[in-house]
Structures are given as structure tokens and as C-alpha cells.
């Protein structure tokens, strides 16, 4: 009977992990820290450069559908500091030529323009991109290795005012750990009952 319960619990745990394996969470990071920061730029940033970061909903990638969802904002209306002016562009750049953290120090070409999409809000004080884009299958390894970064551009900072590399978030204790803990507790209690 214990083998049947253990097999059932193991199958349940595998099912929980499989159900969540396709969604990968990301954070924004760079050489100056977490978020969209002027210090994450490799060039000189002028003026009173603004900051940004993740908005509710965060950043995540579905590795089955190749869809990347980004909820990123900047400016005081989103709890950050205002940019030097409205955005003139915003892009996902990559891949850099080496994985993070070395990629924080490298620049790459624009791969996915975002500012021409309807979800782009160029405001210096309350700007954002809250949308989903399709990632090419060939770009997935670079994305997962931290070789892509989000960059917002302004007139004062045409090369970029605030930047953040997309790096995989450190997972919090997930469902698998809870299921495994529950399985051990159940097996332990069944053994104690039989003794």
C-alpha cells in the first residue's frame, strides 16, 4: 500500500512541475542593480535620468508558445523617477555575445522594437510597455541565458536612458517542494500508524 501511495504522490508532483515548467519568470538586472537604471547603460547618460522597473504582472516567458509578456514601467506615476523627456524609442536588444553577468557590460542591436506597438506608452512620467511579443525560437537560448535587455531611449539620451537585462528570477519555494514535503509527511504518518 505504501508503494501505491508513494507512486501516486510522485506522479502528482511530476504533474505539478510539468504544469508549471513552461512559464519562466524574469527580473530586470544590470551592472548598477535591479530595475531599469541609468547606471545599467554602458554609455554616458545625461540630465536627470529616470528609472523604471517591473509593474504588477511582472515579466515571464512561455517556452511552449514562445511568448514573452512584459509589464515594465518608468516615471513617477509608476513609483519610479521621471525620464528626461518622453521616450523616442524602446526595444528589446540582444543577444549579447556572452551570458550574464558579462552581458551586462555589452551592447547589442535592436532585436524587438516595442515602441511601435499599441501597448507602448511613451510618457516620461507614467510610461510603460505592458504587452506580449513572440520570441523567435532561435532567440530562446539567449533569452534564457540573460543575453537580452530592455532599453528605453529619450531625446536627451538617444543611446538609452534606462536599461535592464532580463535574467531568470530566482524561484521561490514552489509547488514541487510543497508536494514533496506533503508526500514525506503522509508516508511518515502512515508508517507511524502501522508500528
GUTIDREN-100208 format. One record per residue: residue in one letter; x, y, z of N, C-alpha, C, O in turn. Coordinates in steps of 0.05 Angstrom, whole numbers, plus 5000, padded with zeros to 4 digits. Layout:
% residues N
aXYZXYZXYZXYZ...
***
This chain:
% residues 195
x501649765000500050005000501750255000501150454987x503950255015505750495016506950554988507250784981x507550344973508650384946506650514928507350684912x504150434931501950564915501650854921501451024904x501650914947501451194956503851354946503551574936x506251244950508651384941508651434911509451644902x507851234896507651264867505651474859506151634841x503351484872501351684866502251964873501852154857x503651994895504652254903506852344884506952574877x508552164876510752224857509552314830510452514818x507452174821506152254796504852524799504952684780x503652584821502352844826504553064826504153274814x506753014839508953204840510053264812510553494805x510353054796511353084769509353244752510153414736x506753194756504753334742504753634749504353804732x505153694775505253974784507554114771507354334761x509953984771512354104759511954144729512654344718x510753944716510353954687508454184680508754324660x506354224696504354424691505654704692504754884679x507754734708508955004712511555034697512755244698x512554824685515154834672515355024649517555114642x513055084636513155244612513255544618513755704599x512855634642512855924649515355984665515855874686x516956174654519456254666519356544673518856714655x519756614698519656884708522357014704524456884706x522257274698524757434695524657684713522557774721x527057774720527458034733529158204715530458104697x529258464721530958654707533458694725533158764748x535758654714538358684728540358824711540058834686x542458924723544559054708546959104726546959024749x548959224715551459264730551059454753552659454772x549059624752548459814774546359714793545759844814x545059494787543059384805540459304790540359274766x538459254806535859154796534159374785534159594796x532759324763530859514752531959634726534059564716x530459834716531360004693532760234705531560424717x535460234703537060444715538960574695539860444676x539460834698541460964681544160844684545760824665x544860754708547460634713547860364700550060264699x545660244690545859994675546660044646547359854631x546560294637547360364610550360354608551760404628x551460284585554360274581555360544572557760594575x553760714560554560974552554061184573553061124595x554861424568554361654586551461734585550361764563x550261764607547461854609547362134619548562194640x546062314605545962594612543362674625541362534624x543462904639541063014651540262864677541762694686x537962924687536862784710535462534700532962534698x536962334694535762094681533861954700534161954724x531861834688529761704703530261404707532261294698x528461284722528661004729525960864723523960994719x526060604723523760444719524160164729526160104742x522259994724522459714733519859564726518259644710x519659334739517359164735514859284747514959404769x512659244733509959314743508559064752509458844745x506259084766504758844773504258664748503658764727x504658414752504358224730507158124721507457904711x509158294726511958214721512658154692511358234673x514857994690515857914664516057614664517257494682x514957484644515057194642514957104613513957234595x516156864610516356744583515156474583515656314602x513556414563512356144559514056004538513956074515x515555804547517455674528516055474510517355354493x513455434512511955274494510955444471511155364447x509755674477508655854457510656064447510156194427x512956084461515056284454514056574457514856754443x512156614476511056874481512356994506512356874528x513357244504514557384526512657614534512057784517x511857614559510057814569511657994587513057904605x511558254582513058454597511158664608509658794593x511258714634509858924647511959104660512859054683x512859304645515159474653514259764651512859844632x514959924671514260204672516460384681518560284691x516160644678518060844687516561094693514261134686x517861274708516661524715515261524742514561304752x514761764753513661784780510861674782510061584804x509361664760506661554761506661254766504661134773x508961124761509260844766511060784790511860554795x511660994806513260954830516260964826517860894843x517161074803519961104797520561394793518961564802x522761464781523361744775522861804746523061624729x522162054740521462134713523862134695526162194703x523362064670525462074649525962364642524462544650x528062414627528762694618526762794598526663034593x525162624587523062704567521562454559522362234566x519562494543518062264532519962084517521962174506x519361834515521161644501521061694471518961754460x523361654459523461654430523761374419523661334395x524061184436524360904428524560724453525160814475x523960484448524160274469524360004455522759944438x526259854464526859604449527859384468528759434490x527659144457528958914469531458864452531158804428x533758894463536358864449537458584455537058484477x538958474436540358224441540658064416539858154394x541857834418543257744442546057874444547357924423x547057904469549757994472551457744467550457524463x554057784466555857554458556657374481557957174476x555957444506556557254528554357264548552957474550x553957054562551757044581552257224605554457304611x550057284619550257454644552157324663552257074664x553657464680553557754683555257904663555058154662x556857774646558457914626556758074606557658274596x554257974601552558114582551658394592550958554576x551858434618551158704629553058914618552259144616x555458834611557459024601557559044571559259194560x555758914557555758914528553259034517551159034529x553559144493551259254478550659064455552358914446x548159074446547258904424545259074407544259274416x544858974383542959114365540059074375539458904391x538359254365535459224370534558974357534958924333x533258804372532158554361529058564359527858474340x527858684380524858704380524058994387524159064411x523359154367522359424372519659404387517959254378x519359564408516859554423515259814421512859814424x516660034416515360294416513360334393511860534392x513260154373511360174352508859994357507159974340x508759874380506559704387504459864403505160054417x501859784401499759944415500059944445498960114459x501459754457501759734486503959924496504359944521x505360074479507460254487506260524495504660644481x507060614519506260884529508861044532510460984550x509261254516511861394516512161604538514261734539x510261644555510361854575512861844593513661624602x514062074597516462094615515662054644517361964660x513162114651512362104679510661854686510361794709x509561724666507761494671507861304648505861194640x510261254637510561084614510660794620511260704643x510260634600510260344604510260184578509560294557x510959934580510259734560509059504575510359384592x506559454569505059234582503859074559501559114551x505358874550504458724527506058464524507758394540x505358314503506558054497507658064469506358154451x510057954466511257924439512157644435512557484454x512257574410513157304402516257304398517357474384x517557124412520457094410521156874390519956654391x523056924373523856724354525156484368526556524388x524556254359525656004372528756024374529855934394x530056134354532956154354533956344376536256324384x532256524385533056714406532556614435533456734454x531156394437530456284464532956224481533056304504x535056094470537356044487538656294498539456304521x538856504481539956754490538256894511539257004531x535656884508533756994527534156854554534356984575x534156594554534456444579537156474592537456434616x539156554576541856594587542356884596544556944605x540357054595540657334604542057514584543157714592x541857444558543257594537541557804523542257914503x539157854534537358064523536858274544536658214568x536558524535536058734554533958924542533658964518x532459054561530459254554531759524557533059574577x531359694537532659954537530560164529529160124509x530360384544528560604537530260844530532160914544x529560974507531161194496529561454498527061454496x530961674501529761944501531362124483533462054473x530362364478531862564461534562624475536662634461x534562674501537062734515538962504516541362544518x537962264514539562024516538761824494537461624499x539661894470538861744446539961454447538761274435x542261414460543361144462542060974483542460734485x540361094500538960954521539161114547541361204555x536961134561536861274587536761084610537861144631x535360864607535060674629534960394616533560354596x536360214629536659944617536459734640537159784663x535559494632535659264650535659014634534058974615x537558834640537758574627535558394639534958394663x534358224621532458034630533957784640535257654624x533857734666535157504677533057334692531157434703x533357074690531456894703531256954733533356974746x528856974742528357034771529156784787528856554778x530156834811530756614829528156504838526556644850x527656244834525056134841524656124871526456064886x522256194879521456164907520655874912520155734892x520655784937519755514941517155464927515155594933x517155274909514855234892513054994900513454874922x511254944883509354724888510654464891509854294907x512854414876514154154878515154104906514853884917x516354304918517454284945515154224965515554064983x512954364962510654324980509454044976508753914996x509253954951508153684946510053474958509253284970x512753514953514653324964514553314994514653105006x514353555007514153565036511653425046511753265065x509453475032506953335039507053035036506052885052x508452945015508752665010510352535032509652325042x512552655040514152555062512552545088512752345103x511052755094509452765118507352545118506952405138x506052495095504052295092505252015096504151855111x507451965083508751705086509651655115509351445126x510751865127511651845155509251785173509551625191x507051915169504751875187503551595182502651465201x503651495158502651225152504451015166503450825177x507051065165508850875178508450875208508450665221x508051115220507651125249505050985257504950865278x503051005240500550875246500750565246499350435261x502550455230502750165227504550055248504349815253x506150215261508050105281506650035307507949945326
***
